[in-house]
Each structure stands twice: as C-alpha cells, then as structure tokens.
C-alpha cells in the first residue's frame, strides 16, 4: 500500500508542477505590456514579492523534509521567475514605486526569511524544526489564499468580472486540487490543509464569474434597446411639426408680393422694348394704390 500511495503522490506532485508552472507564467502578458510601454502603469509589485517569499519558504521547508522533492522543483522555478518579475518591475517603475518595492523586499525576503532561518536553525532542533517551519508555511499559505477575497468583494460590489481573469482562477483551483492530494497521500498536513481553502476560493471565483458575466450580457442588451427606438421618435416629431398652420400675411407683405409679381410679368414680355421704364411706373402705381382693408363678415 505504501508503494501505491507513493506512486499516486508522485503523479499528483508531477501534475501539480505542470499546473503551477502555468500559473507562474501567467503574469508574462502583464510584463510584456510593461516592456512595450516602458512603464509599470500603476501595477503593484507586492504580489510578485510575496510569491518570491512564498517560494523561498517552501524550498526551505522541503529541504528539512526527505520525501518532497517535487516541492523543491516547482518552487525553485517559482523563485527564479518571480526574481525576474521583480527585477523588471524595479527597472521600469517610477522612483516612488521602486522605493516601496525595495522596502517590501527588505521586509519579506531579507528580514522575514532571514529571521525564520536563524530562529529555526539556532533555537529549534530535529523534527521540531520541520514542524515549526511547516506551520509557518501553512499560516502564510492561508494568508495568500485569503487574498482573492479582495477580488471577490470587488466583483460583488461592482457586479462586473472585468478584473477577474477566469483562466487564472481555473488554473489556481486545479493547482490547489493537485497539491492537496499530494500532501494527503504523503500525510503532510502543512501541504494539504492550505490547498483546501485554495480550492474553496477557486470554486467561488468561478461561480461568481459565471453569475456576473451573464448579468453583464443582459445589461448590455438592455442598454442597446433605447438606441433602436430613437429613429421612430424622430419620425413622430416630424409628423407633429408638419401639421402646424402657416402664419397669416400682413398688409405690407401682401404689397411686397404684388410688386414682385409685377416685375416677373414684365420680364416675361420680351417684345416690349420699354419694359424697364414701365416697370418703374408699375411700381409707382402699386405704391399709389390705397391700402387693403380687412372686411369683417357679419
């Protein structure tokens, strides 16, 4: 039974390495944007510093154990790739962000990890050392898995999944499943326990994505409906305006129309040579005509 359990543990550990490898590479598109624009554009460095510290911590724990080689392989790659991410961030970040990143590196990598190594090496011995370091890894991993609660809260508040990458949530959930069974088969609670919480939060993120992505599609459809009805409203307004009555003409406007009519009639008679002179006479006659009086019917 122990041999079969060991084979299954190796299988899940290998799958965990593959999935975690993909998770570690997931920030590459982000850093490609940073490289193209030569700016960090408001991105935070704390996720990469924390991931670097976590990889170093698990490597140290794995070195204190004897049967968790696959834990060393994936976290060695994680430490390597996270160091590159932090280096690129420091290169393209503005001065203020560089100072903050340097402070976090001193806090986590130098002070935090250094204190854990010194205390465990000089104050603890034998199996107790591995037990204490394992519990530190467990507590820190729980804190890391609780971090997605901020994204979950943002999705519920904004009712939008814009800032929740579905593919990354799926791979994190798969990674939690693989490492849970790896720790369970090795009977290592420090590896198995944190991944239970990681699996729960991963499923929660996927469910929220499914719910709010459907709601976003419904909202977009509802927002497009008024735009389709706008042309109909414009046609109705034009029909209403077309029914308005024309204003009545005043006496002065009637006289002007008569003058124009006289000029037009005169220009049509090409055979009369004295047309321009007659036109002025016609205008004078029109001016001498008495004003029209309105007759009121009784």
Backbone as CSV, one residue per row, in Angstrom:
resi,resn,N_x,N_y,N_z,CA_x,CA_y,CA_z,C_x,C_y,C_z
1,UNK,0.834,-1.219,0.000,0.000,0.000,0.000,0.858,1.255,0.000
2,UNK,1.954,1.197,0.765,2.811,2.376,0.832,3.419,2.688,-0.524
3,UNK,3.752,1.614,-1.305,4.307,1.834,-2.638,3.305,2.443,-3.581
4,UNK,2.047,1.978,-3.532,0.985,2.531,-4.384,0.713,3.982,-4.023
5,UNK,0.664,4.248,-2.708,0.450,5.625,-2.258,1.566,6.546,-2.733
6,UNK,2.801,6.034,-2.704,3.932,6.837,-3.165,3.856,7.146,-4.649
7,UNK,3.392,6.153,-5.437,3.250,6.386,-6.888,2.175,7.438,-7.178
8,UNK,1.040,7.338,-6.467,-0.022,8.330,-6.653,0.438,9.718,-6.206
9,UNK,1.183,9.759,-5.134,1.707,11.042,-4.655,2.635,11.661,-5.703
10,UNK,3.475,10.837,-6.304,4.366,11.340,-7.356,3.562,11.856,-8.550
11,UNK,2.492,11.128,-8.915,1.657,11.531,-10.049,0.996,12.885,-9.792
12,UNK,0.410,13.038,-8.599,-0.236,14.317,-8.276,0.789,15.435,-8.127
13,UNK,1.961,15.103,-7.589,3.015,16.112,-7.477,3.498,16.580,-8.840
14,UNK,3.592,15.630,-9.788,4.007,15.982,-11.146,2.961,16.867,-11.828
15,UNK,1.686,16.492,-11.673,0.606,17.322,-12.220,0.585,18.699,-11.559
16,UNK,0.837,18.714,-10.251,0.912,19.994,-9.541,2.031,20.867,-10.069
17,UNK,3.159,20.259,-10.418,4.269,21.012,-11.017,3.869,21.636,-12.352
18,UNK,3.154,20.851,-13.175,2.756,21.338,-14.509,1.783,22.509,-14.391
19,UNK,0.771,22.336,-13.544,-0.238,23.398,-13.391,0.382,24.640,-12.755
20,UNK,1.193,24.438,-11.717,1.839,25.583,-11.044,2.813,26.291,-11.982
21,UNK,3.427,25.541,-12.886,4.315,26.134,-13.889,3.531,27.128,-14.759
22,UNK,2.325,26.732,-15.169,1.472,27.622,-15.972,1.054,28.846,-15.163
23,UNK,0.732,28.632,-13.886,0.334,29.749,-13.018,1.480,30.742,-12.864
24,UNK,2.705,30.246,-12.678,3.857,31.134,-12.540,4.113,31.946,-13.819
25,UNK,3.749,31.390,-14.966,3.963,32.094,-16.237,2.817,33.034,-16.601
26,UNK,1.729,32.994,-15.856,0.548,33.803,-16.199,0.806,35.315,-16.221
27,UNK,1.723,35.880,-15.408,1.955,37.334,-15.485,2.756,37.796,-16.696
28,UNK,3.184,36.886,-17.574,4.010,37.292,-18.718,3.324,38.351,-19.592
29,UNK,2.013,38.222,-19.934,1.364,39.289,-20.722,1.420,40.655,-20.036
30,UNK,1.306,40.668,-18.716,1.385,41.937,-17.980,2.756,42.571,-18.133
31,UNK,3.806,41.773,-17.998,5.155,42.320,-18.095,5.544,42.610,-19.543
32,UNK,4.874,41.979,-20.491,5.102,42.339,-21.891,4.551,43.745,-22.172
33,UNK,3.387,44.044,-21.585,2.829,45.404,-21.708,3.759,46.428,-21.058
34,UNK,4.280,46.078,-19.891,5.209,46.980,-19.201,6.452,47.214,-20.053
35,UNK,6.949,46.175,-20.687,8.134,46.297,-21.537,7.856,47.157,-22.760
36,UNK,6.684,46.966,-23.392,6.346,47.732,-24.601,6.158,49.211,-24.293
37,UNK,5.509,49.509,-23.170,5.212,50.903,-22.816,6.279,51.537,-21.939
38,UNK,7.257,50.741,-21.533,8.353,51.234,-20.689,7.840,51.883,-19.406
39,UNK,6.754,51.362,-18.889,6.162,51.907,-17.663,5.342,50.827,-16.972
40,UNK,5.324,50.865,-15.616,4.541,49.889,-14.851,3.059,50.237,-14.817
41,UNK,2.691,51.487,-15.194,1.294,51.915,-15.361,0.402,51.571,-14.160
42,UNK,0.855,51.802,-12.967,0.024,51.593,-11.790,-0.034,50.168,-11.272
43,UNK,0.660,49.233,-11.920,0.700,47.863,-11.408,1.453,47.831,-10.071
44,UNK,1.016,46.933,-9.180,1.644,46.795,-7.869,2.655,45.646,-7.893
45,UNK,3.717,45.794,-7.110,4.758,44.771,-7.067,4.573,43.765,-5.939
46,UNK,3.668,44.039,-5.012,3.528,43.175,-3.834,3.157,41.724,-4.165
47,UNK,2.331,41.434,-5.200,2.051,40.019,-5.495,3.303,39.229,-5.862
48,UNK,4.239,39.867,-6.554,5.446,39.174,-7.005,6.459,39.031,-5.864
49,UNK,6.514,40.031,-4.981,7.391,39.935,-3.808,6.899,38.841,-2.866
50,UNK,5.582,38.789,-2.651,5.000,37.765,-1.785,5.197,36.374,-2.385
51,UNK,5.012,36.250,-3.697,5.214,34.954,-4.364,6.672,34.505,-4.254
52,UNK,7.599,35.450,-4.358,9.021,35.141,-4.202,9.315,34.640,-2.787
53,UNK,8.773,35.321,-1.787,8.960,34.913,-0.395,8.338,33.542,-0.135
54,UNK,7.170,33.290,-0.700,6.499,32.000,-0.523,7.327,30.862,-1.112
55,UNK,7.882,31.070,-2.304,8.710,30.031,-2.940,9.951,29.733,-2.097
56,UNK,10.585,30.773,-1.576,11.772,30.575,-0.738,11.422,29.813,0.540
57,UNK,10.261,30.141,1.107,9.830,29.495,2.352,9.553,28.013,2.145
58,UNK,8.888,27.664,1.021,8.575,26.256,0.750,9.823,25.458,0.393
59,UNK,10.771,26.094,-0.247,12.030,25.400,-0.539,12.753,25.060,0.767
60,UNK,12.769,26.012,1.685,13.422,25.766,2.973,12.717,24.642,3.730
61,UNK,11.390,24.630,3.690,10.638,23.565,4.351,10.921,22.215,3.692
62,UNK,10.972,22.202,2.354,11.227,20.949,1.628,12.617,20.405,1.921
63,UNK,13.588,21.293,2.149,14.947,20.849,2.470,15.019,20.207,3.852
64,UNK,14.089,20.587,4.733,14.050,19.984,6.067,13.356,18.625,6.060
65,UNK,12.606,18.344,4.994,11.918,17.057,4.849,12.763,16.132,3.961
66,UNK,12.273,14.912,3.770,13.059,13.945,2.995,12.339,13.416,1.754
67,UNK,11.012,13.623,1.667,10.258,12.973,0.583,9.407,13.960,-0.224
68,UNK,9.835,15.200,-0.319,9.032,16.206,-1.031,9.885,16.881,-2.111
69,UNK,10.530,16.076,-2.912,11.421,16.610,-3.958,10.662,17.467,-4.961
70,UNK,9.444,17.049,-5.316,8.664,17.794,-6.309,8.270,19.179,-5.800
71,UNK,8.263,19.343,-4.503,8.014,20.670,-3.937,9.205,21.592,-4.171
72,UNK,10.391,21.008,-4.173,11.597,21.808,-4.427,11.668,22.241,-5.879
73,UNK,11.330,21.336,-6.804,11.464,21.645,-8.235,10.589,22.827,-8.651
74,UNK,9.313,22.796,-8.280,8.411,23.850,-8.740,8.701,25.181,-8.054
75,UNK,9.056,25.142,-6.777,9.332,26.396,-6.072,10.684,26.983,-6.456
76,UNK,11.597,26.151,-6.919,12.861,26.673,-7.461,12.586,27.468,-8.731
77,UNK,11.721,26.906,-9.592,11.325,27.649,-10.794,10.563,28.918,-10.410
78,UNK,9.675,28.814,-9.404,8.921,29.984,-8.959,9.829,31.076,-8.439
79,UNK,10.838,30.723,-7.669,11.777,31.716,-7.150,12.548,32.384,-8.294
80,UNK,12.911,31.596,-9.297,13.639,32.134,-10.454,12.778,33.120,-11.247
81,UNK,11.550,32.711,-11.587,10.699,33.564,-12.423,10.206,34.792,-11.668
82,UNK,9.940,34.654,-10.373,9.496,35.808,-9.587,10.621,36.817,-9.406
83,UNK,11.851,36.345,-9.337,13.001,37.263,-9.263,13.104,38.088,-10.541
84,UNK,12.831,37.450,-11.681,12.844,38.183,-12.958,11.724,39.218,-12.985
85,UNK,10.530,38.841,-12.528,9.408,39.781,-12.497,9.732,41.005,-11.643
86,UNK,10.264,40.760,-10.448,10.593,41.869,-9.542,11.689,42.743,-10.148
87,UNK,12.676,42.117,-10.793,13.743,42.887,-11.433,13.213,43.781,-12.550
88,UNK,12.322,43.246,-13.395,11.717,44.051,-14.458,10.871,45.179,-13.887
89,UNK,10.163,44.890,-12.818,9.341,45.933,-12.198,10.227,47.066,-11.677
90,UNK,11.324,46.717,-11.013,12.230,47.738,-10.494,12.866,48.558,-11.622
91,UNK,13.070,47.937,-12.772,13.714,48.631,-13.889,12.787,49.678,-14.516
92,UNK,11.485,49.355,-14.646,10.547,50.246,-15.343,9.672,51.077,-14.397
93,UNK,9.712,50.809,-13.113,8.843,51.516,-12.173,9.369,52.925,-11.906
94,UNK,8.473,53.874,-11.560,8.927,55.206,-11.145,9.650,55.146,-9.803
95,UNK,10.255,56.241,-9.420,11.105,56.259,-8.235,10.355,55.857,-6.968
96,UNK,9.140,56.374,-6.786,8.357,56.078,-5.585,8.043,54.586,-5.491
97,UNK,7.647,53.977,-6.622,7.327,52.551,-6.642,8.583,51.707,-6.398
98,UNK,9.713,52.168,-6.887,10.970,51.448,-6.652,11.308,51.420,-5.159
99,UNK,11.113,52.543,-4.503,11.405,52.620,-3.063,10.483,51.684,-2.281
100,UNK,9.187,51.675,-2.623,8.239,50.798,-1.933,8.577,49.323,-2.154
101,UNK,8.954,48.978,-3.396,9.327,47.591,-3.699,10.578,47.177,-2.939
102,UNK,11.550,48.083,-2.860,12.777,47.781,-2.114,12.470,47.560,-0.628
103,UNK,11.560,48.342,-0.073,11.171,48.172,1.329,10.507,46.812,1.563
104,UNK,9.627,46.408,0.624,8.961,45.106,0.764,9.951,43.964,0.634
105,UNK,10.938,44.106,-0.251,11.965,43.075,-0.384,12.767,42.937,0.909
106,UNK,13.088,44.062,1.516,13.810,44.027,2.786,12.960,43.398,3.883
107,UNK,11.651,43.705,3.868,10.757,43.198,4.913,10.532,41.695,4.803
108,UNK,10.203,41.231,3.578,9.855,39.821,3.393,11.092,38.946,3.182
109,UNK,11.867,39.269,2.159,12.944,38.382,1.725,14.131,38.402,2.687
110,UNK,14.541,39.609,3.105,15.724,39.714,3.950,15.378,39.501,5.426
111,UNK,14.514,40.378,5.958,14.206,40.315,7.387,13.354,39.088,7.732
112,UNK,12.244,38.897,6.991,11.321,37.805,7.303,11.948,36.428,7.129
113,UNK,12.444,36.164,5.928,13.021,34.845,5.660,14.286,34.623,6.477
114,UNK,15.090,35.685,6.615,16.311,35.555,7.407,16.011,35.228,8.862
115,UNK,14.987,35.861,9.426,14.627,35.589,10.820,14.141,34.156,10.998
116,UNK,13.348,33.666,10.042,12.841,32.287,10.136,13.984,31.280,10.098
117,UNK,14.941,31.495,9.203,16.079,30.577,9.088,16.943,30.617,10.352
118,UNK,17.235,31.796,10.847,18.096,31.922,12.021,17.450,31.315,13.263
119,UNK,16.174,31.640,13.473,15.482,31.123,14.659,15.363,29.609,14.599
120,UNK,14.979,29.080,13.432,14.800,27.624,13.318,16.124,26.866,13.416
121,UNK,17.199,27.463,12.971,18.492,26.773,12.995,19.149,26.824,14.374
122,UNK,18.969,27.905,15.080,19.689,28.054,16.348,18.827,27.744,17.575
123,UNK,17.524,27.863,17.473,16.671,27.647,18.644,15.882,26.341,18.585
124,UNK,15.776,25.747,17.401,14.986,24.521,17.244,15.881,23.390,16.748
125,UNK,15.483,22.169,17.092,16.288,21.016,16.694,15.412,19.874,16.195
126,UNK,15.984,19.071,15.301,15.355,17.839,14.850,13.999,18.039,14.201
127,UNK,13.046,17.166,14.586,11.708,17.174,13.987,10.918,18.426,14.338
128,UNK,11.242,19.019,15.495,10.528,20.239,15.913,10.782,21.368,14.922
129,UNK,11.992,21.414,14.397,12.336,22.462,13.414,11.453,22.367,12.174
130,UNK,11.330,21.172,11.613,10.481,20.983,10.441,9.023,21.253,10.742
131,UNK,8.568,20.891,11.968,7.184,21.119,12.354,6.862,22.603,12.439
132,UNK,7.756,23.375,13.063,7.527,24.822,13.211,7.562,25.525,11.857
133,UNK,8.565,25.187,11.052,8.655,25.801,9.716,7.445,25.420,8.868
134,UNK,6.974,24.181,9.025,5.783,23.742,8.299,4.548,24.537,8.680
135,UNK,4.392,24.807,9.987,3.248,25.610,10.424,3.357,27.055,9.937
136,UNK,4.568,27.573,9.866,4.752,28.925,9.308,4.326,28.943,7.836
137,UNK,4.727,27.927,7.084,4.321,27.811,5.673,2.808,27.694,5.555
138,UNK,2.199,26.916,6.457,0.751,26.728,6.421,0.025,28.048,6.658
139,UNK,0.433,28.782,7.703,-0.223,30.063,8.029,-0.039,31.067,6.899
140,UNK,1.177,31.130,6.363,1.429,32.084,5.279,0.631,31.711,4.030
141,UNK,0.525,30.424,3.730,-0.249,29.983,2.571,-1.729,30.307,2.744
142,UNK,-2.233,30.176,3.966,-3.630,30.550,4.230,-3.848,32.036,3.956
143,UNK,-2.885,32.861,4.362,-2.981,34.306,4.104,-2.965,34.598,2.604
144,UNK,-2.143,33.867,1.865,-2.075,34.049,0.412,-3.389,33.646,-0.251
145,UNK,-3.988,32.530,0.211,-5.245,32.071,-0.370,-6.420,32.964,0.017
146,UNK,-6.307,33.701,1.130,-7.366,34.630,1.532,-7.315,35.907,0.688
147,UNK,-6.168,36.195,0.085,-6.005,37.414,-0.711,-7.054,37.586,-1.804
148,UNK,-7.482,36.498,-2.514,-8.511,36.682,-3.545,-9.848,37.190,-3.039
149,UNK,-10.050,37.239,-1.718,-11.304,37.783,-1.192,-11.497,39.231,-1.609
150,UNK,-10.377,39.959,-1.786,-10.482,41.338,-2.255,-11.089,41.404,-3.648
151,UNK,-10.692,40.479,-4.531,-11.253,40.433,-5.883,-12.715,40.014,-5.837
152,UNK,-13.033,39.034,-4.979,-14.422,38.577,-4.844,-15.312,39.718,-4.375
153,UNK,-14.845,40.478,-3.404,-15.606,41.627,-2.884,-15.819,42.673,-3.975
154,UNK,-14.789,42.925,-4.780,-14.901,43.905,-5.864,-15.908,43.459,-6.918
155,UNK,-15.927,42.170,-7.236,-16.868,41.635,-8.230,-18.304,41.784,-7.727
156,UNK,-18.543,41.448,-6.455,-19.896,41.555,-5.891,-20.339,43.011,-5.817
157,UNK,-19.426,43.908,-5.467,-19.762,45.332,-5.314,-20.043,45.984,-6.656
158,UNK,-19.200,45.733,-7.640,-19.342,46.366,-8.957,-20.219,45.578,-9.917
159,UNK,-20.518,44.291,-9.549,-21.296,43.414,-10.430,-20.632,43.286,-11.803
160,UNK,-19.298,43.255,-11.779,-18.521,43.145,-13.015,-17.353,42.197,-12.790
161,UNK,-17.063,41.370,-13.811,-15.955,40.408,-13.734,-14.770,40.872,-14.574
162,UNK,-14.704,42.194,-14.801,-13.647,42.730,-15.656,-12.256,42.435,-15.097
163,UNK,-12.126,42.508,-13.773,-10.811,42.331,-13.148,-10.618,40.939,-12.560
164,UNK,-11.420,39.984,-12.995,-11.257,38.609,-12.534,-10.934,37.720,-13.733
165,UNK,-9.663,37.379,-13.946,-9.307,36.513,-15.073,-9.781,35.088,-14.824
166,UNK,-10.676,34.590,-15.653,-11.265,33.267,-15.457,-10.216,32.165,-15.590
167,UNK,-9.358,32.267,-16.604,-8.373,31.214,-16.852,-7.432,31.048,-15.665
168,UNK,-7.008,32.159,-15.076,-6.113,32.089,-13.925,-6.819,31.458,-12.728
169,UNK,-8.084,31.784,-12.524,-8.858,31.190,-11.423,-8.982,29.675,-11.599
170,UNK,-9.182,29.240,-12.838,-9.300,27.799,-13.107,-7.990,27.080,-12.801
171,UNK,-6.871,27.645,-13.241,-5.573,27.003,-13.005,-5.193,27.015,-11.524
172,UNK,-5.542,28.072,-10.809,-5.279,28.109,-9.374,-6.091,27.044,-8.642
173,UNK,-7.326,26.823,-9.096,-8.174,25.790,-8.493,-7.598,24.406,-8.761
174,UNK,-7.178,24.163,-9.996,-6.564,22.871,-10.330,-5.276,22.648,-9.545
175,UNK,-4.492,23.721,-9.395,-3.256,23.615,-8.628,-3.540,23.235,-7.178
176,UNK,-4.575,23.840,-6.595,-4.939,23.520,-5.208,-5.357,22.057,-5.070
177,UNK,-6.080,21.551,-6.065,-6.523,20.147,-6.025,-5.316,19.205,-6.072
178,UNK,-4.392,19.463,-6.987,-3.226,18.584,-7.144,-2.359,18.561,-5.880
179,UNK,-2.089,19.737,-5.334,-1.224,19.797,-4.159,-1.930,19.291,-2.906
180,UNK,-3.257,19.381,-2.872,-3.990,18.806,-1.745,-3.807,17.288,-1.708
181,UNK,-3.997,16.633,-2.837,-3.853,15.174,-2.883,-2.390,14.753,-2.697
182,UNK,-1.479,15.592,-3.168,-0.057,15.306,-2.950,0.265,15.295,-1.446
183,UNK,-0.198,16.327,-0.741,0.027,16.374,0.704,-0.738,15.315,1.456
184,UNK,-1.958,15.005,0.992,-2.780,13.985,1.662,-2.134,12.605,1.553
185,UNK,-1.629,12.253,0.378,-1.005,10.946,0.172,0.326,10.827,0.911
186,UNK,1.001,11.966,1.102,2.242,11.960,1.876,1.983,12.143,3.368
187,UNK,0.704,12.320,3.717,0.293,12.547,5.109,0.992,13.767,5.708
188,UNK,1.071,14.827,4.871,1.691,16.089,5.300,0.592,17.152,5.352
189,UNK,0.128,17.462,6.556,-0.971,18.408,6.722,-0.574,19.823,6.315
190,UNK,0.690,20.149,6.424,1.150,21.501,6.076,1.003,21.784,4.580
191,UNK,1.052,20.738,3.769,0.854,20.901,2.320,-0.618,20.776,1.962
192,UNK,-1.319,19.839,2.589,-2.708,19.564,2.209,-3.686,20.632,2.703
193,UNK,-3.561,21.051,3.966,-4.563,21.927,4.590,-4.759,23.264,3.860
194,UNK,-3.695,24.020,3.521,-3.917,25.313,2.856,-4.621,25.185,1.511
195,UNK,-4.403,24.082,0.822,-4.984,23.920,-0.503,-6.477,23.617,-0.460
196,UNK,-6.996,23.204,0.705,-8.454,23.079,0.851,-9.086,24.452,0.709
197,UNK,-8.507,25.427,1.400,-9.014,26.804,1.308,-8.818,27.357,-0.105
198,UNK,-7.679,27.025,-0.716,-7.438,27.476,-2.090,-8.462,26.919,-3.054
199,UNK,-8.851,25.661,-2.875,-9.872,25.047,-3.728,-11.230,25.734,-3.540
200,UNK,-11.601,26.018,-2.283,-12.893,26.662,-1.990,-12.970,28.036,-2.635
201,UNK,-11.918,28.837,-2.464,-11.926,30.182,-3.044,-11.854,30.141,-4.575
202,UNK,-11.181,29.136,-5.111,-11.131,28.992,-6.571,-12.499,28.692,-7.158
203,UNK,-13.228,27.755,-6.524,-14.589,27.438,-6.977,-15.497,28.653,-6.833
204,UNK,-15.333,29.405,-5.724,-16.148,30.611,-5.505,-15.932,31.629,-6.622
205,UNK,-14.691,31.834,-7.029,-14.392,32.780,-8.104,-15.007,32.342,-9.438
206,UNK,-14.945,31.045,-9.728,-15.521,30.533,-10.978,-17.035,30.702,-10.986
207,UNK,-17.688,30.416,-9.849,-19.147,30.575,-9.745,-19.546,32.035,-9.920
208,UNK,-18.825,32.943,-9.259,-19.113,34.374,-9.387,-18.916,34.847,-10.824
209,UNK,-17.890,34.342,-11.473,-17.661,34.716,-12.875,-18.834,34.286,-13.745
210,UNK,-19.328,33.060,-13.523,-20.461,32.563,-14.309,-21.719,33.396,-14.070
211,UNK,-21.955,33.822,-12.819,-23.167,34.576,-12.483,-23.120,35.979,-13.065
212,UNK,-22.039,36.710,-12.787,-21.988,38.125,-13.158,-21.642,38.342,-14.630
213,UNK,-21.019,37.377,-15.289,-20.795,37.529,-16.730,-22.117,37.468,-17.487
214,UNK,-23.065,36.618,-17.024,-24.401,36.560,-17.634,-25.162,37.858,-17.398
215,UNK,-25.043,38.413,-16.182,-25.732,39.666,-15.877,-25.202,40.811,-16.721
216,UNK,-23.888,40.828,-16.989,-23.311,41.876,-17.829,-23.866,41.816,-19.243
217,UNK,-24.062,40.596,-19.772,-24.619,40.456,-21.123,-26.054,40.969,-21.177
218,UNK,-26.845,40.697,-20.126,-28.232,41.170,-20.081,-28.276,42.685,-20.017
219,UNK,-27.387,43.299,-19.206,-27.340,44.755,-19.087,-26.968,45.401,-20.407
220,UNK,-26.010,44.808,-21.140,-25.609,45.354,-22.433,-26.750,45.314,-23.435
221,UNK,-27.552,44.244,-23.421,-28.699,44.150,-24.322,-29.735,45.209,-23.994
222,UNK,-30.006,45.440,-22.698,-30.983,46.433,-22.286,-30.535,47.849,-22.642
223,UNK,-29.235,48.097,-22.588,-28.727,49.415,-22.937,-28.821,49.696,-24.427
224,UNK,-28.854,48.675,-25.256,-28.929,48.863,-26.708,-30.359,49.108,-27.188
225,UNK,-31.381,48.733,-26.418,-32.770,48.867,-26.851,-33.184,50.311,-27.100
226,UNK,-32.911,51.296,-26.229,-33.314,52.674,-26.499,-32.713,53.233,-27.765
227,UNK,-31.506,52.802,-28.140,-30.867,53.310,-29.348,-31.619,52.864,-30.603
228,UNK,-32.293,51.707,-30.548,-33.048,51.219,-31.701,-34.352,52.003,-31.855
229,UNK,-34.922,52.500,-30.753,-36.202,53.174,-30.799,-36.086,54.656,-31.135
230,UNK,-34.862,55.200,-31.088,-34.685,56.634,-31.317,-35.157,57.101,-32.692
231,UNK,-34.881,56.402,-33.802,-35.362,56.868,-35.103,-36.885,56.978,-35.175
232,UNK,-37.636,56.082,-34.488,-39.092,56.146,-34.520,-39.596,57.415,-33.858
233,UNK,-38.944,57.828,-32.778,-39.351,59.042,-32.074,-39.121,60.267,-32.942
234,UNK,-38.040,60.269,-33.704,-37.737,61.406,-34.582,-38.787,61.532,-35.682
235,UNK,-39.250,60.418,-36.246,-40.273,60.443,-37.306,-41.570,61.015,-36.769
236,UNK,-41.939,60.635,-35.555,-43.176,61.139,-34.962,-43.101,62.643,-34.756
237,UNK,-41.944,63.151,-34.332,-41.783,64.584,-34.121,-41.928,65.359,-35.425
238,UNK,-41.403,64.772,-36.504,-41.518,65.447,-37.797,-42.969,65.513,-38.256
239,UNK,-43.748,64.439,-38.031,-45.164,64.444,-38.407,-45.952,65.470,-37.621
240,UNK,-45.598,65.634,-36.327,-46.305,66.610,-35.499,-46.020,68.017,-35.983
241,UNK,-44.749,68.296,-36.323,-44.382,69.629,-36.784,-45.008,69.963,-38.133
242,UNK,-45.241,68.948,-38.971,-45.796,69.198,-40.302,-47.257,69.636,-40.237
243,UNK,-47.964,69.389,-39.156,-49.374,69.751,-39.020,-49.576,71.185,-38.548
244,UNK,-48.501,71.892,-38.223,-48.637,73.265,-37.755,-49.115,74.178,-38.888
245,UNK,-50.030,75.193,-38.575,-50.568,76.125,-39.572,-49.561,77.216,-39.881
246,UNK,-49.596,77.676,-41.132,-48.711,78.754,-41.539,-49.212,80.078,-40.960
247,UNK,-48.337,81.030,-40.629,-48.780,82.327,-40.082,-49.483,83.164,-41.150
248,UNK,-50.435,84.017,-40.738,-51.171,84.896,-41.653,-50.272,86.029,-42.146
249,UNK,-50.509,86.471,-43.438,-49.709,87.538,-44.032,-50.263,88.903,-43.629
250,UNK,-49.335,89.822,-43.399,-49.739,91.200,-43.094,-49.961,91.977,-44.392
251,UNK,-50.481,93.203,-44.287,-50.743,94.040,-45.480,-49.438,94.398,-46.186
252,UNK,-48.398,94.730,-45.424,-47.117,95.088,-46.039,-46.552,93.918,-46.851
253,UNK,-46.691,92.678,-46.289,-46.188,91.505,-47.008,-46.985,91.271,-48.293
254,UNK,-48.303,91.530,-48.270,-49.126,91.375,-49.491,-48.680,92.359,-50.567
255,UNK,-48.366,93.620,-50.170,-47.928,94.648,-51.136,-46.603,94.234,-51.767
256,UNK,-45.671,93.701,-50.943,-44.377,93.254,-51.486,-44.567,92.146,-52.503
257,UNK,-45.498,91.215,-52.237,-45.759,90.121,-53.168,-46.303,90.660,-54.487
258,UNK,-47.190,91.673,-54.417,-47.751,92.276,-55.643,-46.657,92.936,-56.469
259,UNK,-45.729,93.645,-55.814,-44.624,94.283,-56.523,-43.774,93.246,-57.265
260,UNK,-43.428,92.148,-56.586,-42.625,91.103,-57.212,-43.353,90.470,-58.388
261,UNK,-44.656,90.293,-58.240,-45.441,89.703,-59.324,-45.428,90.610,-60.545
262,UNK,-45.522,91.948,-60.326,-45.478,92.886,-61.450,-44.158,92.832,-62.179
263,UNK,-43.068,92.731,-61.433,-41.756,92.658,-62.066,-41.603,91.389,-62.885
264,UNK,-42.108,90.246,-62.350,-41.985,88.982,-63.066,-42.792,88.990,-64.358
265,UNK,-43.990,89.576,-64.319,-44.825,89.637,-65.531,-44.149,90.476,-66.584
266,UNK,-43.529,91.580,-66.168,-42.876,92.469,-67.108,-41.687,91.795,-67.781
267,UNK,-40.919,91.039,-67.056,-39.731,90.386,-67.635,-40.099,89.301,-68.606
268,UNK,-41.332,88.739,-68.494,-41.761,87.695,-69.426,-42.092,88.272,-70.801
269,UNK,-42.422,89.556,-70.890,-42.791,90.171,-72.175,-41.542,90.697,-72.845
270,UNK,-40.849,89.882,-73.562,-39.575,90.241,-74.190,-39.766,91.209,-75.357
271,UNK,-40.930,91.182,-75.985,-41.138,92.005,-77.189,-41.304,93.480,-76.872
272,UNK,-41.575,93.837,-75.639,-41.756,95.246,-75.280,-40.396,95.815,-74.953
273,UNK,-39.957,96.866,-75.671,-38.617,97.423,-75.517,-38.519,98.318,-74.302
274,UNK,-39.634,98.938,-73.890,-39.599,99.901,-72.791,-39.981,99.238,-71.478
275,UNK,-39.661,97.997,-71.358,-40.059,97.222,-70.167,-39.473,97.785,-68.883
276,UNK,-38.182,98.130,-68.824,-37.641,98.658,-67.569,-38.331,99.925,-67.117
277,UNK,-38.677,100.851,-68.083,-39.353,102.067,-67.709,-40.749,101.765,-67.203
278,UNK,-41.456,100.865,-67.905,-42.818,100.516,-67.497,-42.819,99.869,-66.125
279,UNK,-41.738,99.189,-65.816,-41.678,98.504,-64.517,-41.699,99.508,-63.394
280,UNK,-40.930,100.593,-63.561,-40.892,101.608,-62.505,-42.242,102.276,-62.371
281,UNK,-42.950,102.482,-63.530,-44.288,103.059,-63.472,-45.236,102.131,-62.749
282,UNK,-45.085,100.844,-63.048,-45.984,99.879,-62.397,-45.761,99.874,-60.901
283,UNK,-44.507,100.018,-60.523,-44.203,100.041,-59.086,-44.794,101.267,-58.448
284,UNK,-44.668,102.445,-59.180,-45.237,103.680,-58.627,-46.742,103.586,-58.486
285,UNK,-47.401,102.923,-59.462,-48.844,102.754,-59.401,-49.244,101.896,-58.212
286,UNK,-48.449,100.871,-57.996,-48.761,99.991,-56.856,-48.621,100.742,-55.559
287,UNK,-47.592,101.649,-55.494,-47.384,102.401,-54.259,-48.511,103.394,-54.031
288,UNK,-49.106,103.932,-55.152,-50.200,104.898,-55.010,-51.539,104.255,-54.760
289,UNK,-51.606,102.945,-54.840,-52.874,102.264,-54.595,-53.240,102.361,-53.128
290,UNK,-54.519,102.480,-52.860,-54.935,102.526,-51.445,-54.665,101.197,-50.755
291,UNK,-54.414,101.304,-49.445,-54.140,100.094,-48.682,-55.360,99.221,-48.589
292,UNK,-55.110,97.909,-48.600,-56.218,96.950,-48.485,-56.803,97.010,-47.095
293,UNK,-58.091,96.935,-47.054,-58.790,96.935,-45.778,-59.396,95.569,-45.546
294,UNK,-59.292,95.135,-44.306,-59.859,93.835,-43.979,-61.339,93.979,-43.784
295,UNK,-62.097,93.120,-44.409,-63.556,93.144,-44.324,-63.987,92.084,-43.330
296,UNK,-64.740,92.507,-42.369,-65.201,91.579,-41.336,-66.609,91.135,-41.710
297,UNK,-66.792,89.851,-41.868,-68.109,89.329,-42.234,-69.037,89.367,-41.035
298,UNK,-70.279,89.846,-41.302,-71.267,89.942,-40.210,-72.315,88.877,-40.347
